Amino acid sequence: MLTRDKDGTARAFLNVCRHRGARLVSEDEGCKHRFTCPNHAWTFGSDGALVGGPHMESGFPDIDKAQSGLAPLPTHESMGLIWVVPKTGMACDIEAYLEPMRADFAALDLASHVIVAQDTIEIAANWKILVEGGIEAYHFKIAHRDTIAPFFEDNLSSYTVFAPHMRSILPRATMAKLDRATRDAWRVRDHANILYTFFPTTQFLVQQDHVVMITSRPLAADRTALRIATLAPLANADDAEHWQRNHAITRTTLDEDFALGEGIQTGLASGANSHLTLGRFEGALTKFNAMVDAYLQEDQGHAS
């Protein structure tokens, strides 16, 4: 549950009443200063504090309101986005987390963008398989041969690691035709897809005139919820037909990747492979897997 308090500060909380655990808010969006539980009408402010409820004095004479507010999540607003860690009690310096990619990513000026189209879907595959599908170009000419493959080079991509994050660039066929005499006017996003992967589950696909935000939320080892949102500059946001058409193209392409991901997940469950093989031009996958392994080892070290 995401709010802005009276001072304009963005806050996030678990959408759970602190009385008997009911879902506090069911609407996708709205404008409220207070949130009342549909079960027993306990009420909370936009800052998460418990305001009160029916018969509080007689039923809960010893309640400590200061300790009964909504469960907060680490939240930070930066570069036009609100970043939330979906787990309570975590010590997370979000600013430090973003810093390695800040200079590069901030140039997108997402504070001047708005969401013009979005979908939420579930895929029967592990989140990691879905992230991997976006950081290599080996599959492009085959998997996307009937959609976007003709517009891109064959098996050509580059990547830069901003530990723990990554920037991938997939050149379009137009890049090789650029006239060096016009170099000062070149923009990478006009002649390539740029994919920013904020480790582990947030990706931004930069295209000529818009940005697609893809966020993964693991539901199980073999199931992932995905939110796919097209962000357009506010000045051009009213062209609904244009943005819906672009969003549909993105979905068509991503759905091809998702179908392959579900097949990979089924293949993993079959036991056919004890390991998977990466080629020399799949270096981004090697780096990404190494990062996942490092975090898993760190987590296991803390647990032990």
N, C-alpha and C positions, 0 to 999 in steps of 0.2 A: 504494500500500500504506500503510494508516493504522495506527499503533500508539500505545500509551501506554507510556512508559518507566517505570522503577521509581519515579520521582518524580511520576508521574501526568501528565507533559507529553505532549500530543498531538503526534505527528510524522507526516510524510508523506514517502514515498520513491517513486521509480520502482520498479516491481515487476520488477527486472532484476538478475540476479546479476552481480557485477563480474568474474567469471572469464571465462566464455565467452558471457554474455548470455542465459542461459536464463531463462524465467519462474520466479520464485522461489516464489510462492504462488499456488495455484489456488483455494483455498477462498474463499467470499464473506465468511466471518467465523469467528472462533475465539478461543482464549485460549492464547497462546504467549509465552514470553520470548525464544525463539530461533527463527530461521527457516533451514532447511537446504535448499539447492538440490537438486532431484531429479536433477540431472545428475552432479555430482561431489562433492556434499555439502559445499560451502563453506557456512559457517554465520555468520549475522549476528545481532547482538543487537537488542532492541527500540529501541535508540537508533541503529540503522543501522550500528554498528561491526562490522568483520570480526573474528569470534572465532577462526576457524581452519578447517582442512579436512584431508583425508587427505594424508599425505606432504608437508606444507608445507615442512618443513625441507630435504628433499632436492630437491623439485621447484621450490620458489620461495624459495631462501635469501635473496634480496635484497628480497623484497617489503616494502613499507612499509604496514603494516596501517592506519595512520592516514590514508593516502591511498586506501585501497581499500574504504572503507565504501560503503553504498548511496547512490545519488545523491539528495540531499535536495531537497524542494520547499518553497517559502515557505509557512509554516503559522501560523495564529493562531486561538486559541479565544476567542470573544466572543459575548455575547448568546445563550448556549445552543447555539451552532453552532461547527463547526470549518471554517474558511475556508482553502482550499488554492488556490494558483496552480499549475496543471498544467504548469509549465515550469521546468526547472532554470536556475540562474544568474541569475534575474531579481531585481533590487533592487526590492522592493515593500513599502511601508509599509502593511500591511493595516489597521492601526488607523486611519491617516489616511484610507484609502479608505472605511472604514465610517462615519467620524465625521459626515458631512453628514446621515445619516439615523438616527443612533444614538438620539436622544431620542425620536423618533417610533416607531421599530421596537422598541426595547427594552421598550416597554410591553406587548408581546405575551407576554413572559416565556416564551420558547421553551425555556429551561432546565428548565421543569417539564413539557415535552411529550416524547412518544416517537413513533416511527414505528409506525403500526398497519396500514398497507397501502401497497404501492408496486409500480410497474411500471417496466420499462425497455423502451423501444421505439425503432425507427428510423423516421424520416420522410424521404421523398424531397423535401426542400425545404431551402433555405438557412436557417440559424439565425435570421437577421434577419427573415425573413418570419414565422417562428413567434412571435418576440417581439412584432412589430407587431400580430399578431392579437389580443393581449390588452390593448392600450392604446387602443382606440377602441370606441365603442358604436354606431357607424353601422350595423354589420352585424347587431346583436343580433336585431331583430325579423324579419329575413329568414333569416339562417343558422341561428338557433336557434328558429324558430317552432314546431317540434314538441316542443321540450324545455323550456328555461328562459325563453324570451322572454316568456311571459305574466306572469312574476313581476317583470319589470323595466320601467322607463320606456323610451320609444322615443327612441333617439338622444340620450341624456342622460348625460354623464359630465364629470368635472372632473379636472384633474391639477395636481400641484405638482412642480417640479423641485428636487431636492436635488443639484445637480451633483456627479457625473455621473449620479446616480440619479433615480428618479421614483416618485411615489405617484399612483395613479389610483383614483378612486372612481366606481363605477357604482351609482346609487341603485335600490333596489327600489321597487315600486309602493306599498309600505306607508309609505314615508317621507312622502309627501304627506298621509297620513292621521293623522300623529302629532298628539296633543293638546298644545298648548303648555303646558298646566298641569302636564304631567308631564316638562317639559324636563330637570330635574335627573337623571332616571333614564334618559335616552336614551343609547344606545350606537350609534355609527355602524355597527359591524359587524352589528348586528341588522337594519339596514334598508338595507344596501348591501354590495356586494362591494368589498373594498379590495385593490388589487394593488400590491405593492412590487416594483419592478424595480431590482435592483442591477446596474448596467451592467457588462458587456453581457449576460450570459447566465444570470442567476439571478433567479427570480421567486418571490414568496410571495403566494398568494391567500388572503386572510383572510375566513373565513365566520363564522357565528354561534358555533359551538362548536368549530371546528378550523381548521387552517391547511394549505394544500396547497403543497408546495415543488416547483417545476418548474425543473430545471437542464438546460441545453442544452450539448451537447458537439459542436462541428462536426467532421464526419468528412470532408467534401469540400464543394466550393462548392454542391452540390445534395443534400447528405445530412447529417442531424443525428441524433445519439443523444439521447434525452430520458429523464430519470428523473423520474417523477411520484410523490411520496410524500405521504401524508396523515399529518399530525402532530396528535395528540390529547393533551389534558391527562392526565398520568399517573393522576390520581385516577379517570378515567373510561375508561381504556384497555382494560378487560376486556370492554367491550360490543362484541365482535367483529362481531356481526351489524349493529349500527348503523353502525360505521365502514366495513365492507365495502360496505354499501348507499350510503353517502355517497361513498365512493371510486368506485363504479361510476357514480354520477350525474356526478361530475367527469370521469371518463374519457369518458363518452358525449358530454358537451358539448365537451370538448377535441378529441375525435376529429372532430367536425364542423368545428372550426377547422383541424385538421391536414389533412383532406381538401381544404379550400379552399386551404390553403397549398401542397399538392402541385400543385393546378391552377394556382396563380399561378406556381410554379416552371416548369412546362411552358410556360406562356404567355410567360414571360421568354425561354426558350430558342427560342421560335418567331420572335422578332424582330418581332412585331406592333407593339410599342410602343417608341418611342425614349426615352420617359419615362413616369412614372406621375403621376396628378393627385390632389392632396389638397385636400379641402374645408376651409372655415373651421372646422368642428367636428372636424377631425382634427389639431388643433394639437399634440397629444402626439406624433403621428407626425413632424411637422415638427421638433420639438425633438429627438426621438430620432435622426432622420437627421442633423441638424446635429452631434450629439454623435459619431456614428459617423464622419462626415466629418472632424471635428476630430482625432480619434485617428488616423485614417488619414494625415492630412497630417503630424501630429507624427511618426508612425512613418517616413514617407517622408523627412522631414527628417533623422532620425537615420541612415537608411540612406545618404543622400547625403553 
